[in-house]
Amino acid sequence: MPPSGAEPQDPPSGGTPPSGRDHDAAPPGGIGPHDTAKELTRRIEELTRQIAALTETTRREHERAAHREQVIDRLHGENQQLRHGLLQEALAPVRAGLYRLHDTVTREAARWNGPNPPAPELTGPLLAATADDVAEVLGRAGAERAGVKPGDPYDAALHRPAKTVPVEPEADGTVVEVLSEAFTASDRVLRKATVVVGRAAEKPADAESDNEPDKSRNDDNDGTPCPGPDGGTEKGSE
């Protein structure tokens, strides 16, 4: 409403009355539609660059992982080859001993099957020598004979009892016979010896009573000497 005393003015010709808002003016904050589109474009480009960087990082990590797998496979193969080589090196003396044992047994078999075989009494020494050769091969593999022999005290950590046999009291709990040898590696028992253990026979109870002195007395049981038939004396009467 125009102030008092002032004449109302007509709007300019050809113009539009003011609407209270200029359509060409910038929205609040000073950012127009053009600026909003530019901001969205900038953000999309930034996200694109970040995705490209993440893709590149992932690709490099995959390459590193593939390289690590190749290195692990190569080291595993080299380790297997090294272990195989060490095993073959450790078995070399064992094979050499078995070759020699094979040749010895083959040669002796040919002698015993020949027209003039050795005397039968040579069989024992031959088998003993063969056992020594086998023990030598086992020793090269780390298994040494324990040397169990009759008369040794029974040891549960080294001996495996097959049976017991009666023996004199002084031989109680000792090895009577060795059925199979024990083998050890340093302080570790690889195989126990199979042995026959001696056990002293228990003395029967009636035998002990027979050894007791006869304590029968006379009828009075007071130990008083009684006259004998010849006028002598005797200690008690039955």
VMD Tcl script that draws the C-alpha trace (Angstrom):
set ca {
  {0.00 0.00 0.00}
  {1.55 3.30 -1.10}
  {2.45 5.69 1.61}
  {0.00 8.35 2.47}
  {0.22 11.38 0.18}
  {2.06 9.51 -2.58}
  {0.49 8.79 -5.92}
  {0.53 5.25 -7.21}
  {2.88 4.62 -10.12}
  {2.05 2.54 -13.17}
  {4.30 -0.28 -14.07}
  {6.67 0.24 -17.03}
  {5.13 -0.36 -20.39}
  {5.88 -3.75 -21.87}
  {7.23 -4.97 -18.58}
  {6.00 -7.50 -16.07}
  {5.17 -6.64 -12.56}
  {7.80 -7.67 -10.07}
  {7.12 -11.08 -8.54}
  {9.34 -10.67 -5.51}
  {12.06 -13.18 -6.92}
  {14.44 -12.75 -9.84}
  {14.48 -15.91 -11.97}
  {18.00 -15.13 -13.22}
  {19.42 -14.75 -9.73}
  {21.70 -17.47 -8.22}
  {20.06 -19.85 -5.75}
  {20.97 -19.56 -2.09}
  {24.63 -20.38 -1.45}
  {25.84 -18.99 -4.74}
  {25.82 -22.37 -6.67}
  {23.84 -22.56 -9.83}
  {22.74 -25.55 -11.90}
  {25.86 -25.28 -14.04}
  {28.09 -25.38 -10.98}
  {26.20 -28.43 -9.62}
  {26.79 -30.36 -12.85}
  {30.49 -29.46 -12.76}
  {30.73 -30.67 -9.13}
  {29.08 -34.00 -10.02}
  {31.40 -34.42 -12.99}
  {34.42 -33.71 -10.76}
  {33.28 -36.28 -8.18}
  {32.66 -38.91 -10.85}
  {36.15 -38.34 -12.26}
  {37.62 -38.61 -8.76}
  {35.79 -41.89 -8.14}
  {36.97 -43.15 -11.52}
  {40.58 -42.35 -10.59}
  {40.19 -44.09 -7.22}
  {38.69 -47.19 -8.84}
  {41.52 -47.23 -11.40}
  {44.09 -46.94 -8.57}
  {42.39 -49.72 -6.60}
  {42.33 -51.90 -9.70}
  {46.03 -51.31 -10.25}
  {46.83 -52.08 -6.61}
  {44.81 -55.31 -6.79}
  {46.61 -56.30 -9.98}
  {50.01 -55.74 -8.37}
  {48.97 -57.75 -5.30}
  {47.87 -60.62 -7.54}
  {51.23 -60.50 -9.32}
  {53.06 -60.55 -5.98}
  {50.93 -63.47 -4.77}
  {51.62 -65.37 -7.99}
  {55.34 -64.69 -7.57}
  {55.25 -65.89 -3.97}
  {53.51 -69.08 -5.06}
  {56.21 -69.66 -7.66}
  {58.95 -69.11 -5.07}
  {57.22 -71.48 -2.60}
  {56.84 -74.17 -5.27}
  {60.49 -73.79 -6.28}
  {61.71 -73.98 -2.66}
  {59.51 -77.01 -2.01}
  {60.93 -78.77 -5.06}
  {64.49 -77.94 -4.01}
  {63.76 -79.17 -0.47}
  {62.39 -82.45 -1.80}
  {65.45 -82.91 -3.99}
  {67.75 -82.14 -1.06}
  {65.96 -84.60 1.22}
  {66.05 -87.26 -1.46}
  {69.76 -86.65 -1.94}
  {70.44 -86.85 1.80}
  {68.42 -90.05 2.03}
  {70.31 -91.61 -0.83}
  {73.60 -90.53 0.73}
  {72.60 -92.09 4.06}
  {71.56 -95.33 2.34}
  {74.78 -95.61 0.36}
  {76.76 -97.49 3.09}
  {73.75 -99.68 3.79}
  {73.51 -100.66 0.14}
  {77.24 -101.34 0.04}
  {76.98 -103.69 3.04}
  {73.98 -105.47 1.56}
  {75.82 -105.90 -1.75}
  {78.68 -107.56 0.09}
  {76.34 -109.73 2.12}
  {74.49 -110.76 -1.02}
  {77.73 -111.76 -2.71}
  {78.87 -113.74 0.35}
  {75.63 -115.66 0.69}
  {75.49 -116.34 -3.05}
  {79.05 -117.62 -3.06}
  {78.49 -119.86 -0.03}
  {75.25 -121.21 -1.50}
  {77.13 -122.19 -4.63}
  {79.74 -124.00 -2.50}
  {77.13 -125.92 -0.52}
  {75.26 -126.88 -3.67}
  {78.44 -127.97 -5.45}
  {79.79 -131.49 -5.80}
  {82.05 -131.10 -2.75}
  {80.07 -129.17 -0.12}
  {81.82 -128.05 3.09}
  {81.63 -130.11 6.24}
  {78.36 -129.79 8.19}
  {80.18 -128.52 11.25}
  {81.03 -125.36 9.31}
  {77.37 -124.36 9.15}
  {77.36 -122.75 12.59}
  {80.38 -120.50 12.01}
  {79.02 -119.53 8.58}
  {75.68 -118.46 9.99}
  {77.40 -116.58 12.82}
  {79.56 -114.71 10.29}
  {76.45 -113.87 8.27}
  {74.75 -112.50 11.38}
  {77.82 -110.35 12.07}
  {77.68 -108.95 8.54}
  {74.01 -108.09 8.98}
  {74.76 -106.41 12.32}
  {77.48 -104.37 10.64}
  {75.02 -103.15 8.01}
  {72.53 -102.25 10.73}
  {75.28 -100.39 12.56}
  {75.90 -98.25 9.48}
  {72.20 -97.39 9.58}
  {72.50 -96.32 13.23}
  {71.23 -99.50 14.92}
  {73.87 -100.99 17.21}
  {73.69 -104.36 18.96}
  {73.13 -104.00 22.70}
  {75.17 -107.11 23.54}
  {72.65 -108.87 25.75}
  {74.05 -112.14 27.13}
  {73.04 -114.85 29.60}
  {73.61 -113.87 33.21}
  {72.60 -110.22 32.73}
  {70.06 -108.92 35.26}
  {66.60 -108.64 33.77}
  {65.87 -105.08 32.57}
  {62.31 -104.29 31.49}
  {63.56 -101.37 29.38}
  {65.88 -103.60 27.34}
  {64.46 -107.12 27.63}
  {61.19 -108.70 26.51}
  {60.54 -111.91 28.47}
  {59.42 -114.88 26.38}
  {59.10 -117.29 29.31}
  {60.60 -118.15 32.68}
  {62.47 -121.24 33.77}
  {63.34 -122.45 37.28}
  {66.89 -121.69 38.39}
  {68.96 -121.64 41.54}
  {68.22 -118.81 43.99}
  {71.44 -116.97 43.12}
  {70.37 -116.81 39.43}
  {66.88 -115.49 40.17}
  {65.87 -112.59 37.90}
  {68.68 -113.04 35.38}
  {68.75 -113.78 31.66}
  {69.07 -117.50 31.02}
  {68.91 -117.49 27.22}
  {68.85 -114.79 24.51}
  {66.38 -115.59 21.75}
  {66.83 -112.36 19.76}
  {69.28 -109.48 20.12}
  {68.41 -105.92 21.18}
  {69.36 -102.91 19.05}
  {69.85 -99.34 20.25}
  {70.57 -95.91 18.81}
  {72.52 -93.80 21.31}
  {70.36 -93.98 24.46}
  {67.19 -95.03 22.65}
  {66.12 -98.67 22.44}
  {65.07 -99.50 18.88}
  {64.19 -103.13 19.61}
  {64.13 -105.06 22.85}
  {65.87 -108.40 23.23}
  {63.66 -111.45 23.57}
  {64.99 -113.44 26.52}
  {64.24 -116.34 28.83}
  {64.25 -115.21 32.46}
  {65.23 -117.41 35.41}
  {63.00 -117.68 38.46}
  {64.01 -119.42 41.67}
  {61.59 -122.17 42.74}
  {59.69 -121.35 45.90}
  {60.38 -123.70 48.83}
  {57.27 -125.73 49.77}
  {55.70 -124.95 53.12}
  {55.78 -128.62 54.29}
  {59.51 -128.77 53.60}
  {60.02 -125.93 56.06}
  {57.95 -127.74 58.68}
  {60.09 -130.87 58.23}
  {63.17 -128.86 59.10}
  {61.68 -127.77 62.43}
  {63.13 -129.72 65.46}
  {60.85 -132.17 67.28}
  {59.62 -130.32 70.33}
  {57.54 -133.18 71.77}
  {57.92 -133.52 75.50}
  {57.02 -136.09 78.15}
  {53.52 -136.52 79.41}
  {54.05 -133.73 81.92}
  {55.47 -131.48 79.12}
  {57.75 -129.94 81.70}
  {61.00 -131.15 80.16}
  {61.90 -133.24 83.20}
  {64.19 -136.20 82.38}
  {62.45 -139.54 82.66}
  {64.17 -142.78 83.71}
  {64.97 -145.08 80.87}
  {64.51 -148.81 80.77}
  {68.17 -149.41 81.62}
  {68.14 -147.06 84.57}
  {69.39 -144.14 82.53}
  {67.50 -140.99 81.85}
  {65.83 -139.74 78.66}
  {64.25 -136.41 77.85}
  {60.53 -137.06 77.75}
  {58.70 -140.08 76.36}
  {56.61 -140.59 73.34}
}
mol new
graphics top color blue
foreach p $ca { graphics top sphere $p radius 0.5 }
foreach p [lrange $ca 0 end-1] q [lrange $ca 1 end] { graphics top cylinder $p $q radius 0.2 }
display resetview
